[in-house]
């Protein structure tokens, strides 16, 4: 478990924790990534927030992120409408429906990472407000449900858009087991999540703290 940063309000501590977690991910062997992705799909599908959802906003994992491809196909096979993000030049996110592995194409604005995006019709940034559950990428979540993202700001915009629309989908972060940590730095715009799914299981959060499923 990553130790609590000495000063959660210090931006340098947030950056240092990101570097530590990203370095740990880069060191993961390929076979571990494959087996973890399959286990993560099973864990996430057990969440009531996903089992009962009609529309799920998800994402295509890249690099050594916890793998989502198995989960995307499992959600689609279960009859869910799955929305995937399309990165816009200003780092905001548009959305399109996932129609299976053959519907993914390399992003037009990939930035520093090779992103795969849905090739279907764009639905607009507000399409995420129709989701019953939103799967969020992240680097860590703490016992309060506070999430540490990568720092790009795209999902901060998504969460702000949901708040403006009065939408309240379940917010679920997908992580490796070791990324559920004691505490992460937070800022005023950060939102707690309802659950985290890892390869070994799920943790759901309440106002009193985490509940392990």
FENVEN-V414357 format. One record per residue. N is the residue number from 0. RES is the residue in one small letter. PHI is phi as a letter, one per 20 degrees, with the letter a starting at -180 (NA if undefined). OMEGA is omega in whole degrees, -180 to 180 (999 if undefined). D_FIRST is the distance of its C-alpha to the first C-alpha in Angstrom with 1 decimal. Layout:
n=N res=RES phi=PHI omega=OMEGA d_first=D_FIRST
n=N res=RES phi=PHI omega=OMEGA d_first=D_FIRST
This chain:
n=0 res=x phi=NA omega=179 d_first=0.0
n=1 res=x phi=f omega=-176 d_first=3.8
n=2 res=x phi=f omega=177 d_first=6.3
n=3 res=x phi=f omega=176 d_first=9.2
n=4 res=x phi=f omega=-177 d_first=12.0
n=5 res=x phi=f omega=-179 d_first=15.0
n=6 res=x phi=c omega=-174 d_first=17.3
n=7 res=x phi=f omega=-178 d_first=16.4
n=8 res=x phi=e omega=-177 d_first=20.0
n=9 res=x phi=e omega=-179 d_first=20.3
n=10 res=x phi=g omega=-180 d_first=20.6
n=11 res=x phi=f omega=177 d_first=19.7
n=12 res=x phi=f omega=177 d_first=16.2
n=13 res=x phi=f omega=179 d_first=15.9
n=14 res=x phi=f omega=-180 d_first=17.4
n=15 res=x phi=f omega=179 d_first=15.2
n=16 res=x phi=f omega=177 d_first=11.9
n=17 res=x phi=f omega=-179 d_first=14.0
n=18 res=x phi=f omega=-180 d_first=15.0
n=19 res=x phi=f omega=-178 d_first=11.7
n=20 res=x phi=f omega=179 d_first=10.6
n=21 res=x phi=f omega=177 d_first=14.3
n=22 res=x phi=f omega=178 d_first=14.5
n=23 res=x phi=f omega=178 d_first=11.7
n=24 res=x phi=f omega=-178 d_first=13.8
n=25 res=x phi=f omega=-179 d_first=17.0
n=26 res=x phi=e omega=-177 d_first=16.1
n=27 res=x phi=f omega=-179 d_first=15.9
n=28 res=x phi=f omega=-177 d_first=19.2
n=29 res=x phi=g omega=-178 d_first=21.8
n=30 res=x phi=f omega=177 d_first=22.0
n=31 res=x phi=f omega=179 d_first=18.3
n=32 res=x phi=f omega=-179 d_first=19.0
n=33 res=x phi=f omega=-178 d_first=22.1
n=34 res=x phi=f omega=179 d_first=20.9
n=35 res=x phi=f omega=180 d_first=17.8
n=36 res=x phi=f omega=179 d_first=20.4
n=37 res=x phi=f omega=180 d_first=22.6
n=38 res=x phi=f omega=179 d_first=20.0
n=39 res=x phi=f omega=178 d_first=18.8
n=40 res=x phi=f omega=179 d_first=22.5
n=41 res=x phi=f omega=-179 d_first=23.0
n=42 res=x phi=f omega=-176 d_first=20.2
n=43 res=x phi=f omega=-178 d_first=21.3
n=44 res=x phi=f omega=177 d_first=24.9
n=45 res=x phi=e omega=-179 d_first=24.3
n=46 res=x phi=f omega=177 d_first=23.5
n=47 res=x phi=g omega=-179 d_first=26.7
n=48 res=x phi=f omega=177 d_first=26.3
n=49 res=x phi=e omega=-179 d_first=26.9
n=50 res=x phi=f omega=-178 d_first=29.2
n=51 res=x phi=e omega=-177 d_first=31.5
n=52 res=x phi=e omega=171 d_first=31.4
n=53 res=x phi=e omega=179 d_first=34.5
n=54 res=x phi=c omega=179 d_first=33.1
n=55 res=x phi=c omega=172 d_first=29.6
n=56 res=x phi=e omega=-175 d_first=28.7
n=57 res=x phi=c omega=178 d_first=26.3
n=58 res=x phi=a omega=177 d_first=25.7
n=59 res=x phi=e omega=-179 d_first=26.0
n=60 res=x phi=f omega=178 d_first=22.8
n=61 res=x phi=c omega=175 d_first=23.3
n=62 res=x phi=l omega=-178 d_first=22.0
n=63 res=x phi=e omega=172 d_first=18.6
n=64 res=x phi=f omega=171 d_first=17.7
n=65 res=x phi=g omega=-171 d_first=17.0
n=66 res=x phi=f omega=-179 d_first=20.6
n=67 res=x phi=d omega=-172 d_first=22.9
n=68 res=x phi=f omega=177 d_first=26.3
n=69 res=x phi=f omega=-179 d_first=26.3
n=70 res=x phi=f omega=179 d_first=25.4
n=71 res=x phi=g omega=-179 d_first=28.1
n=72 res=x phi=f omega=178 d_first=30.7
n=73 res=x phi=f omega=178 d_first=29.7
n=74 res=x phi=f omega=179 d_first=30.0
n=75 res=x phi=f omega=178 d_first=33.3
n=76 res=x phi=f omega=178 d_first=34.6
n=77 res=x phi=e omega=177 d_first=33.9
n=78 res=x phi=n omega=178 d_first=36.3
n=79 res=x phi=f omega=168 d_first=33.9
n=80 res=x phi=e omega=-175 d_first=35.0
n=81 res=x phi=d omega=176 d_first=32.2
n=82 res=x phi=e omega=177 d_first=32.2
n=83 res=x phi=c omega=-177 d_first=30.7
n=84 res=x phi=f omega=174 d_first=30.5
n=85 res=x phi=c omega=-176 d_first=32.9
n=86 res=x phi=f omega=178 d_first=31.9
n=87 res=x phi=e omega=-177 d_first=34.8
n=88 res=x phi=g omega=-180 d_first=35.8
n=89 res=x phi=e omega=180 d_first=34.6
n=90 res=x phi=m omega=171 d_first=31.0
n=91 res=x phi=f omega=-176 d_first=31.9
n=92 res=x phi=c omega=165 d_first=31.7
n=93 res=x phi=e omega=-178 d_first=34.7
n=94 res=x phi=b omega=175 d_first=34.3
n=95 res=x phi=b omega=-178 d_first=36.1
n=96 res=x phi=f omega=175 d_first=36.2
n=97 res=x phi=f omega=-178 d_first=34.5
n=98 res=x phi=d omega=179 d_first=37.3
n=99 res=x phi=o omega=-175 d_first=35.6
n=100 res=x phi=g omega=-179 d_first=34.3
n=101 res=x phi=f omega=-178 d_first=37.7
n=102 res=x phi=e omega=-178 d_first=37.6
n=103 res=x phi=e omega=179 d_first=34.9
n=104 res=x phi=c omega=180 d_first=36.0
n=105 res=x phi=f omega=-176 d_first=34.6
n=106 res=x phi=f omega=176 d_first=34.1
n=107 res=x phi=f omega=-179 d_first=36.9
n=108 res=x phi=c omega=-171 d_first=34.6
n=109 res=x phi=f omega=-177 d_first=31.6
n=110 res=x phi=m omega=-177 d_first=30.5
n=111 res=x phi=e omega=-176 d_first=28.1
n=112 res=x phi=c omega=176 d_first=26.9
n=113 res=x phi=e omega=-177 d_first=29.2
n=114 res=x phi=e omega=171 d_first=29.1
n=115 res=x phi=d omega=-176 d_first=30.8
n=116 res=x phi=c omega=177 d_first=32.6
n=117 res=x phi=f omega=-176 d_first=35.0
n=118 res=x phi=e omega=-175 d_first=38.6
n=119 res=x phi=f omega=-178 d_first=40.3
n=120 res=x phi=g omega=178 d_first=41.8
n=121 res=x phi=f omega=-176 d_first=39.8
n=122 res=x phi=d omega=-180 d_first=39.5
n=123 res=x phi=n omega=-179 d_first=38.7
n=124 res=x phi=g omega=-178 d_first=35.6
n=125 res=x phi=f omega=-180 d_first=36.4
n=126 res=x phi=g omega=-179 d_first=36.1
n=127 res=x phi=f omega=-179 d_first=32.4
n=128 res=x phi=f omega=177 d_first=33.8
n=129 res=x phi=e omega=-175 d_first=35.3
n=130 res=x phi=f omega=173 d_first=32.0
n=131 res=x phi=e omega=177 d_first=31.0
n=132 res=x phi=b omega=179 d_first=27.3
n=133 res=x phi=c omega=176 d_first=25.6
n=134 res=x phi=e omega=-175 d_first=22.7
n=135 res=x phi=d omega=169 d_first=20.7
n=136 res=x phi=f omega=179 d_first=18.9
n=137 res=x phi=a omega=176 d_first=15.8
n=138 res=x phi=d omega=-180 d_first=12.7
n=139 res=x phi=a omega=170 d_first=10.4
n=140 res=x phi=c omega=180 d_first=11.2
n=141 res=x phi=d omega=-174 d_first=10.4
n=142 res=x phi=f omega=176 d_first=11.9
n=143 res=x phi=e omega=-175 d_first=15.2
n=144 res=x phi=n omega=179 d_first=15.4
n=145 res=x phi=e omega=-174 d_first=15.5
n=146 res=x phi=d omega=171 d_first=15.1
n=147 res=x phi=d omega=178 d_first=14.6
n=148 res=x phi=e omega=-178 d_first=17.3
n=149 res=x phi=e omega=177 d_first=18.5
n=150 res=x phi=n omega=-180 d_first=21.0
n=151 res=x phi=f omega=177 d_first=24.2
n=152 res=x phi=n omega=-177 d_first=25.3
n=153 res=x phi=f omega=-177 d_first=26.8
n=154 res=x phi=e omega=169 d_first=24.8
n=155 res=x phi=f omega=178 d_first=25.3
n=156 res=x phi=f omega=178 d_first=29.0
n=157 res=x phi=f omega=-178 d_first=28.5
n=158 res=x phi=f omega=176 d_first=27.0
n=159 res=x phi=f omega=179 d_first=29.7
n=160 res=x phi=f omega=177 d_first=32.3
n=161 res=x phi=f omega=-179 d_first=31.2
n=162 res=x phi=f omega=-180 d_first=31.5
n=163 res=x phi=f omega=-179 d_first=34.9
n=164 res=x phi=e omega=-175 d_first=36.1
n=165 res=x phi=m omega=179 d_first=35.1
n=166 res=x phi=e omega=-177 d_first=33.1
n=167 res=x phi=c omega=176 d_first=30.3
n=168 res=x phi=f omega=172 d_first=28.7
n=169 res=x phi=f omega=179 d_first=25.5
n=170 res=x phi=d omega=-175 d_first=22.6
n=171 res=x phi=c omega=178 d_first=20.0
n=172 res=x phi=d omega=178 d_first=17.1
n=173 res=x phi=d omega=-174 d_first=16.4
n=174 res=x phi=b omega=165 d_first=12.9
n=175 res=x phi=e omega=-175 d_first=11.1
n=176 res=x phi=g omega=-176 d_first=8.9
n=177 res=x phi=f omega=-177 d_first=5.6
n=178 res=x phi=e omega=168 d_first=7.1
n=179 res=x phi=e omega=-165 d_first=7.2
n=180 res=x phi=d omega=-179 d_first=5.5
n=181 res=x phi=f omega=-178 d_first=7.2
n=182 res=x phi=a omega=174 d_first=10.0
n=183 res=x phi=d omega=175 d_first=11.7
n=184 res=x phi=f omega=178 d_first=15.1
n=185 res=x phi=c omega=176 d_first=18.1
n=186 res=x phi=c omega=-175 d_first=21.7
n=187 res=x phi=g omega=-177 d_first=24.8
n=188 res=x phi=e omega=-177 d_first=25.2
n=189 res=x phi=f omega=-179 d_first=21.7
n=190 res=x phi=d omega=172 d_first=21.9
n=191 res=x phi=f omega=178 d_first=19.6
n=192 res=x phi=d omega=-179 d_first=19.4
n=193 res=x phi=e omega=-175 d_first=20.5
n=194 res=x phi=a omega=170 d_first=18.0
n=195 res=x phi=c omega=175 d_first=15.4
n=196 res=x phi=d omega=177 d_first=16.1
n=197 res=x phi=c omega=179 d_first=14.0
n=198 res=x phi=g omega=-177 d_first=15.5
n=199 res=x phi=e omega=179 d_first=14.9
n=200 res=x phi=q omega=-178 d_first=16.2
n=201 res=x phi=c omega=173 d_first=16.4
n=202 res=x phi=c omega=177 d_first=15.3
n=203 res=x phi=d omega=-175 d_first=18.2
n=204 res=x phi=d omega=173 d_first=18.2
n=205 res=x phi=c omega=177 d_first=21.1
n=206 res=x phi=f omega=-178 d_first=22.3
n=207 res=x phi=e omega=-180 d_first=20.9
n=208 res=x phi=p omega=-173 d_first=17.3
n=209 res=x phi=f omega=172 d_first=15.7
n=210 res=x phi=c omega=180 d_first=17.6
n=211 res=x phi=e omega=179 d_first=16.3
n=212 res=x phi=e omega=999 d_first=19.1
